[in-house]
Amino acid sequence: MLNQEVAVQSFNSAATPSSHSDETCSCRFCSAPLENVFLDLGMSPLANSYLKKDDNGEKEKFFPLKAYVCSECFLVQLEEWESPENIFGDYAYFSSYSESWLQHAKKYVDNVITRFGLGPDTSVVEIASNDGYLLQYFVEHEIPVLGIEPAQNVAAVARARGIPTRVDFFGERSAKTLRREGLRANLLIGNNVLAHVPNLNDFVGGISILLDDRGVATMEFPHLMRLFDECQIDTIYHEHFSYFSFLTVEKIFASHSMTLFDVEELSTHGGSLRIYAQHTGRGRHAMSSRVSALREKEIAAGFANLEHYQAFEERALETKRKLIEFLETAKREGKRVVGYGAPAKGNTLLNYCGVSPDLIEYTVDRNPHKQGHLLPGTHIPIYEPERIGVTKPDYILILPWNLQQEIISQLSFARSWGAKFIVPIPEPVVIA
């Protein structure tokens, strides 16, 4: 067992408004005091801090994983316990390992090229471009692109694939630098990055600076309404600083003179939003009826009411109790349980529930950068997917449950010996 070092003082950089003062932190958007807890998940390591099997002498850091809700703007958020440089400087997540995510990216590219008339004389910039999973499809259409990716190791993969990529943390500084170099983005993309940003105002301010006067910015991020309705507690982890309703994200962009003129509800990552933004007063796109419809839907559901948020924690505890009960029952019955996937969300869930290798023997992952490591906190070993066919477990717990159809299809061979799949959220469901 590794030594565990509990972090007791939050990271406090000059770039973020969050800080500790008499145990009270402030909202990273509107600076109001954060006094209302949305969900306390206890102490947890960074969700992507995978351990090497020979790290026995190293100390593993655990941080409080507590989400607050702002009583003024209703932004659900975590305190900043570790710097983005330490979290994202060397990253283990590579987007191209998910076939369904690649299909999602290609469909998006085909749609926006047609909708916004993109071509060789326009420019596309993606923030947090990862390994070039999305920009590759613009390159196929000979549309100039630039990826901005903070992780050196991931950016290197994108460059090797011929995707121009700059290593940087995006914000007002980097946006001004790009403008001085003559770049204005006709399309500015950010998929699953908005939640990872500790300084929201600097980030959205950078979008406003870099976006062409008639340009469009699209952002995708998990939808707080879906998190709430389906008790997706595992989508809360330290790398996700913020959790957005449409009501709140609309306020954030409006504060930087940007208007959300369209929004789509997506199935990705358990339920996401894709917002379309333009400069207020300068954009040319008409307001979609979907904007007012979603705004009214969230208000009716209670997302402009503080009491609605405060009712969530008891539901999370019930999800925890049911998963522990299922795994302990399986163990008593002599059943072998293994996991599929080593995603950040799975690490939150397993640590919150106190699961260890005595309940889940191992997990597997297609990403070779994770194979041969241990999951943070629980120390469950990660192997290649072929191991499932060797050990023939009774149950396979799908940790990236948002990809369950893709995974069950990949592992259909496991049915030959009677293996069953488990989807853990919002409660364990067995799929034969």
N, C-alpha and C positions, 0 to 999 in steps of 0.2 A: 504493500500500500504506500502510495506517495505521501510525502508530507504536505499538509494543507496550510497555506498561509492565508489568513483572512484579511482582506483589505478593509481598513477602517476609515480611510480618509479619501474623499472623492477627488478625482482629477479636476483641476480647476485652471483652464487655460484662459488667456486674455481674449481669445476669439469667441468664447461662449458666455452668455449672460447667466447661465446657471452657476450657483455658488451656494456654499453653506454659511449660514449665519444663524446661530442659535438653533441649529437643527432644522431650519426652514430654508428651502430652496425656492427659486423663482421660475416662472414660466419662460421657456426659451423663445417664445414668440412675443407675448405681451408684457412680460416681467411681473405679472401678478404673483403674490405668494402662493406656493403650492402647499395646501393644507389638507387636501382630500385624497385619500388612497383609493385607487381603482382596484388594484390587486397586488398583494404581497406574496411573491413566490419564494421567499426565503433567500438563503445564500446560494450563489451559483457561480461557476467559472464562466469565462467568456465562451460563448457557444461554439466558436470555431477554433478554439485553442487545443487542437488535437495533440495527444501526448505520444512520444516515442516509447516503445516497450522497454527501453533501457534507461528511462528517465527516473529511475527509483530514487536518485539522490536529489532531484530537483523539487523545489517547493511549488505547489500549485496554488494559484491565487483564486480566492472566492470573493465575490462582491455581492452586496445586497441587490436583489432583483425586485424592486418595488416600483410599480407604476402609479403615478398620480394623475388626477384630472384637474385642469385649471378651471376655477369657478367663473372666470371671466370669458375665456375664448373656447373652453371645452376641449382643449388639446390634451390628449392622453400622452404621457411622456415619462421617461426614466431620467434619473439623475445621470450625469456623465462621470462614470467611475474610472474610465480609462480613455486615453487620447485616441482620436481616430488614426493617428500615425501608427500606434501600437496595434490597433485592431486590424487595419486594412493595409498596412505596409507590405505584408507578405500574407497572401490570402489563399485559402484552400478551396474556394468555391469557383468552379469553372462552368459557365452556363451551357457549353456545348455538349455536356454529358447527358442532357435531357432531350430526347427526340421530340417530345410534345412541346417543349419550350422553343425549340428551333422552328417547329411548324407554326407556332404562335408568332414568332418574330417575322417569318417570311410572309405570313398573311398580312401582318401590319404593314410591312414595307410595300407590298403590292397595292394595298388600299391607299396609303398616303401619297404614293407617287401619282396615282390617278386623281385623288381628291384635290391635291394642292399643286398639281402640274409641275412636279419636280423633274429636272433633267440635268444635262451636263453643265448648264450655266447657273445652277443653284448649288448651295452648300448645305451639307447635313453634318451636325455635330451631335455626338452622343456623350453624355456625362455618365461616368461609371460604365464604360463600354465593355468591360470584362475582356473576354478572349476574342472579341470580334464576331461573336455569335450573330448579331443583328446587322452590323455595318457591312458584312460580307455580301448581303443581298442588295444593298445599294451599289456596291462596287460592281456587281454583275451587270447593273444598268448604266455603268460608267458615270455615276453621279459622285462628285467629289465629297469625301467624308473626312472627318477627324474624330478620333476617339480620345476621350480624356479619362484616364484610369489611374487610381492612386496606388494600386498594387504592382510593384515592379515585376514580380514573377508572372502575373497574369498578363500585363502589358506586353511582355516579351513574347508570349504565345501569339498574341494578336499581330504583332509586327512580323513574326515569322510567317504569318498567313497573308502578308501583304496589306494589312490594315494600318494606315497611318495612325499612330497612337502616341499621345503625350502623357507622361507620368506626372500627375499633379492632383491636388485636392481642389475641386472647383469652388469658386466663390468670386466675389467682386474683384479681388486682385488679379486672378488668372483671367477673368473676363476682360478686364481693361488691357491686359497684356496682349491678348488675342486681337482686340480691336485696334491696338496700335500697330499690329502686324497686318492689318487690313482685312481681318475676317469678320463677317457678320453672318449669322446663321439664318438661313431661310426656314430650316426645320431644326429645332433643338429638342433632343430626346433625353429622357431620364427614366429608365425602367428599374423599379425597386431600388432607388437611391434616396428618394426624399426622406424615407424613414430612417436612413443611416446618417443623417446630417445633424450634428449637434447645434450648429448655428444656422437656423432656418433663415433668418433675415439676410445674412451674408450670402447664402446660397441662392435664394430667390432673387435677391438684388443682382447677383451675377447673371442670372437668366435674363433679367430685364436689360442689362447692359449689352450682352452678347447678341440678343435676338434682333434681327433686322426689323425695321419699322413696320413692315407688312408681314413679318414672319410669324410662325406658329411654334409654340412649345407644347409637347405632349409629355405627360408624366404618368407613370403607372405605379400604384402602391396598394398594399392590402387595405381593404375597406373596413373601417372600425365597426360598421353595422354588422358585417358578416362575422367578424371576430366575436362580437357580443352575442349575436343570435345563435351561433353554433358553438359557443364556448371554446374558441380556438386559443386556449391559454398558451400553447406551445409556440405561437407566433410572437410572443413577448420574450425578447432576449436582449442582452446588453448592446449588441450591434444595431438594434432597432431603437433609436432614441425616441421616436415619435410614432403615434398611431392616429390616423386621420379619418374624421368624418368629412363629408363634402362641405358641410356648413363651416367647419374650421378652415379647411384648405382654401375655400373661397375667400375668407377674410385675409388669410396670409398673402395670397396673390394680389388682392385688392390693395393692400397696404403698400405694394410696390408698383402701383399703377398698372396692374394687369387684370384683364377680365377673363373669366372662364366662360367661353362661349359654347362649349359642348362637353358632354361627359358620357362615358360608356361604362356599364357594369359588366365586368368580365368574370370568367370562372377560374382564372389562373390564381395560384397560391391560395386556394380556398375561398376566393372571392375578392376581386380587386376593382379599383376604379382606374379608368384612363381619362384624364382631364385634358382639355384643349385650351390653351391660353394664348392671348394676344395682347398687344399694348392697348390700354384703354384710350379710346379716341383716335387711334391710328390704325388699328386692325380693320380688315375689310370683310370679316366673316360675320354673318347674321347669328343671332342668339338662337340656339336650339331649344325646343320645348322640353328636352330632357333635363335641362338645367333646373328649371323651376319645378319640374315633377320630382326630381330627386331631393331637392331642397325641402319641399313640402312633405315628402315621404319620411325624411329623417326627423323633421319637427314633430310629425304625428307619432313617430316611434319613441320620442322622448329624448332625442339627442341634444336638445336645447334646454334640458332639465337636469340639474345636478343629481337629484335623487335617483334618476334612471341609472347613472353610472355606479352609484353606491350599492346597488343591489347585485352587482356582478360577482363579488368574491365568494359568496356562498355557493353559487353554481360551479365555480372553479373547484372548490373543495369536493363537491360531489363527483366531478370528473376524476379527480385524483383518487378518491376512495374506490370507485368502480374499477379503475385500471389495476390498482394494487390487489383488490379482491380477486380479479380474474387471474392475474399472474400467480398469486399464492395458491389458488385452487388448482391451477394447472400443475404446479410443482407437487402438491400433495398427491395428485393423481398419477404422478410419474411421467407427465408429458414434457417433451423437450420444446422449449420456445427459443427462437432466434429472431433477430431483427433483419429488416431490409432497409438499407440506407443509413447514412451518417450525417443527416442534415442538422443545421443549427436548431431547428424547431424540435427535433427529436431529443437533442441534448437538454433543452429546457424542460421538456416533459419528463424525461427519465430522472433528472436531478430533483425536480419538484416532487416527484413520487418516491424518491429514495430507492430507485431500482438499481440493482447491482448484478454482476455476472452469475449469482446464484439463482436469479430469476430469468435472466436472458443470457444465454451462453455466449453469444457473439452476435455481431451484425456484419452485413456485407455491403459493399459499395462499388459501383463501377469506376469511380474516380481513383486512379492509381496513386494520387497524391495523399489519399486518406488510408489506403490499404497498408497494413502493417503497423498501424497506430492504435491508440486507445481513445475511446470517447472521453472527453473532459469530465471530471467529477465522478462518473460512474465506473470508469476504467474498463468498460466492456470492449473487448478486442474487435478490430475491424479487419475483415478478410475480403478476398475476391469473391464474386457471386457464385463461382463454380463450387465453393465449399458446401453450399446447400445441397447439391446433388450427392455429395459424399456422405454427409452426416444424416441426411433425411429426417429433419425435425418434424414434430407434429403440428406446430404452429409457426407462422411467419408474421411477425409484427411489422406492419408497414409504417415506418416512421415518417417518410414524406407522403402522408396520406393524400395530399393534393394531387399526387401522381399515381393514385392507386390503380386506375385502369391500365395505364402503361406498364406498371410493375407486375400486376397479376398476369398480364399477357406475356411478359418476359419469363415469368416463373410458372407458366402453365404446366410444365413438366412435373412440378412438385405434386400435382394432383394424382400422379401415377402411384404414389405410396400413401395417399390419403391425407396429405398435408392440407391445412386450412389457413386462411389468411385472416389477420386481425386488423381492423381499422380502429384506432384508439380514441378518436375525437368525433363527437363530444362524449361518447362512452364506447367501450369495447363492443364492436360488432364483428361476428365471425362470418366469413365468406367461404363457403365450401368450394 
